Each structure stands twice: as structure tokens, then as C-alpha cells.
Amino acid sequence: LISRIKDLLGQGTMGRPLLFMTYIGHGGPKWSDWFFKEERGGGVIYDLAVYGVADSIYLFGAPNEVNVAATISFKRRLILRPEEHTMTIAPEYYGRGIPMYYQGMEPSVPVEVTAYDNVILTLTYDGLLCSVFANYVTFTKHGIPPLQLFGSKGSIVVPDMRKGEIKLIRDGKEEIIRTKMPRKYYEWSVDHLIECIEKDLTPIPSVKWGEAITEVLIKAHEIAHK
């Protein structure tokens, strides 16, 4: 899906990109205190903001400037007991295809939160802003698309990343572009790795791309603490 958007940009379909926005959020992980511990490298910057940053850098390259607004919205969280988490990854639970943190179990172990759980990152390019919203405070369904791109000639909205549909709007007309139904990223990643080994191919994710993403996340983390 992101590759198709990159193709549309390369074809000049959108004109000059002006604003790119991504949104990812949920109510917070319930199976480990790592996500809430600053001293252990946790927090929403590294856990969720990474996806929007990765998309931005894939589409537009490394930014000229990074800014961030970050806060700890909840000083205390509850997680599952270790034995409860073990139950959620057992075949009879995980095989249902239900996310691990929605198994009907009520967390009861208190965790003191020391890592940011609510952030907005802004990546600045020449004439382009990329805003990355990431949080553990989305407790209800919302109408914010996970991805929006506005250009000088048209705009793109992805209403649901899982459906693989791109809504393209230009010249007062709306067009739906359907891509292949995306698989779970970890399944696709493993298949791609195996294919690269078998056929001696160069993996699509590059070390340079990963390095650029990591640099932005570290910079955002440093700025948030100033």
C-alpha cells in the first residue's frame, strides 16, 4: 500500500506533497510493563510512532528537522499477570485471530508509568510537514484515518490500512485504488526474508532506511526530555 502511494507521488499524481499525517493508537499494551518504563527503553515513541516515521522516510527521505510534543497521560496502568499473558498466546486463544490484549481478561497488576504514552512528532522538509500521532490513549473507535496525504494537485486518504484501499481525490473527483489485501506485517516479513535467502535477493528494507528511522526516533526522544 505504501509502495503504491510512493508510485503515485513519483508519477506526479498528487503534485507537490504538502502535508502527510499518520495516526496510530490504542488503549495501551496489557501484557508487559516494558511499554511503560522509560528506564527499560519503553514508551510510545519507539513502540508506535516508529510506523509513521518509517512511512515518512520511505516516501520522502530523511527530514530536515524533528520536533515533538509528548506527555504521560496516565501515571499508573494495569497489566495482566504473567500466567494470564501465557494463556493468551496458547493456540486455543491466539488461533482465533484475536489480538492478545483483547482476550476478555481484566488486568490487575499496577505499573507506575515513566515513559511517554501520548506523542505527536513533526518532521519538517522543504515545503512539507509530516505529522505522526501515536498514543496509548485511544480507548474508543475514532474517525481519524490512519494515513492522509495532501498535495498541490490532489489528496490521498487511507480509511483502513487492513483493507488495502487508497482513496484518491483530485479535480473534484474521487477514485478508489485497490491494492492487494495486506497480510500481517510479521507474516509478510518472514516470507520476504525466506524469498531473499532462496533467490539471493536484496531485501526491500535497507540498513540505511532503518538507520534514518532510528536517528529520528532517538532525536524525538531527546527533544521530548528537554
N, C-alpha and C positions, 0 to 999 in steps of 0.2 A: 504494500500500500504506500509506504513512504517512498519507495523507489519509483512508483508511478507518479507521485507528486513531483519528485525530482525531474522526471522526464517532462512533465507539463511545464515546469519552470524553464528547463533547457530549451523547449520549443517556443518560448515566449508567450505561451497561452495566457499567463497571468500578468504580463507586462513586468514592470519593476516591482519586486516584493517590498512591501512597506511595513507590514505588521504580521507577526507569526505568534500565535498563542496556543499553549498546550495546558491541559488540566488533567491531573490525576489525584485521586484522593479516596479514602475510605475511613472507617471508624478506628483504624489502628490495629496492628497485629495483636493477637491474644495468646500466642504460643511461646513467646520468649521475651525476657526483659531487655535483651540486647538492643532492640529497636529504640528504646527509651533512655539508653545510657550513653551520655557524652564520653565518659571515660573509657568506654569499650568501642568507640567508633560508630555508635548508632546514630539514629536521627533520620528525619525525612529527607534531608538534602541528599544523602548517599543512597537511601533506600528507594525513593520515588522520583525525586527531581532529576535523577540521572536519565530517565527516559526522555523527558522533554529536552534536556541538554543534548543528549545523543542525537535526537532528531534534528535539532537546530544546527548542530555542527555538521551532520551528514548533508543537510540541504544547503547550508550557507558558509561552512568553514568555521574557523576559529574566530570568535568575536574580538572586537577592539577593546571592549570594556565590559566588566561584570559588576552588577550591583545586586543587593539582596535585602529584603525585609524578612525578618524571622522572629518567631516568638514561641514560647512554651505556653500553649493554651490550657493544658491540664497538668497540674503539678503532681498528680497522682493517677495511676492507671491500675487496672486489674488484669491479670493474665491467668491462663489455665495452670493447673498443677501439672508437673512433668508427666505423670501417668495418664492424665487426660489427653495431653497432646499426643502421646504414644498411641492412644486409641484412635485418634482422628486420622492417622496415617496408615492404619491397618486396612487391608484390602476391602473388608466389608463396608468401611466408611469411605475411603479415598476412591474406591472403584465406582462410586456413584457419580463422580464428577463434580462434587460439591466442594467449593473452596474450604480449606482447612479451618478457617476461622468462622465458618457458619455451620457448625455441626449441632447446634442446639444446646451446647454446653455453656454454662454460665461461669465465667472466670471469677476466681475468688482470692487469688494471691496478689496482695498490694505491691506496687512498684513505684518508687519515687522517681519522677521524670527529671532528667538532667539534660536531655538532648532536645533540639527543636522539633516540634511536631506540626508546625504550620509555617510555610515559607512561600515567598514569591521572588523568583530570580528574574532579572532583566539582563539580557545580552544585547549589547549595542554594536551595530555595524554601520557602515556608511549609508545613511538614509533608511535604515531598517532597525526595528526593535523586535526582539523576541522575548515574550513573557512566559515564564514557566511557573505554573501554580502547582504546588504539591503539599499534601497535608494528611494528617490523621484525624481530621475533624469533620469529614463528610459522613454524617450519620444517616442521612436520608437521601433518596434519589433527587437528582437535580437536573436542570435543563441545560447545563453548560456543556457544549460539545467538547470532546477531548482534544480536538485539533481544529484550528481555524487559521486561514492564511488570506491576507488581503493584499492585492497588488494594484497597480495603476490601471489595469485593464479588466480585472476580474477578481473573484474571490473563491475560496475553497472552504468547505465545511465537511468534516467527517463526523457524522452524528454518533456513530458507534464503531469503534475500532474492530470489534469482533465480527462485524458484517462485511467488512471489506468494500464498502461503498464510499465513493467520493462525490460530493455534491458541488458541481462547478457552476458558478453564476457569472455571466458576462453578457454585455449588450442587452440587458434586461431579460435574458432567458436563463432558464435553469436546466442543467443537464446532469444526469446521474451516470457516473462512470463506475462500472463494476469490475473489481479485481478478483483474483482468486481468493476464496474464503481462507483467511489466515488461520494457520494452526497455532497451537500453543507454542510460544516462542522457544521453550526449552526442548520441545519435541523437534521443531524445525532445526534448531541449532545443532542437536546431536546428529540428525540426518545429514546436515550440511558438512559437519566435521568428517563423518564417515565417507561421504562422497569425495571430499578433498583428499583424504588419505588414499582411497581406492584409485582415483583418477589423477592424482598428483596435481591438484588444482590449487590456486591461491585463494585462501578464504576471503569471503566478502568483508568481514570485519578486519580492519587493519590495525596494527600496533600503533601507527601514527594517529588514527582516529581515536583509539582508546586512550592514548596519552593526552590528546587535546581535551577529551571529556573529563578525564581525571584532573587536569590542571584547572578547569573551570570549577569543578566541584570543590576542590581544595581552596581556590580563591574565594568562592562564595562562603565557605565555612569560616575562613579567616576574617572576611568583611563582617559577617554576622556577629563576630565576637568583639569587634572594636567598640 
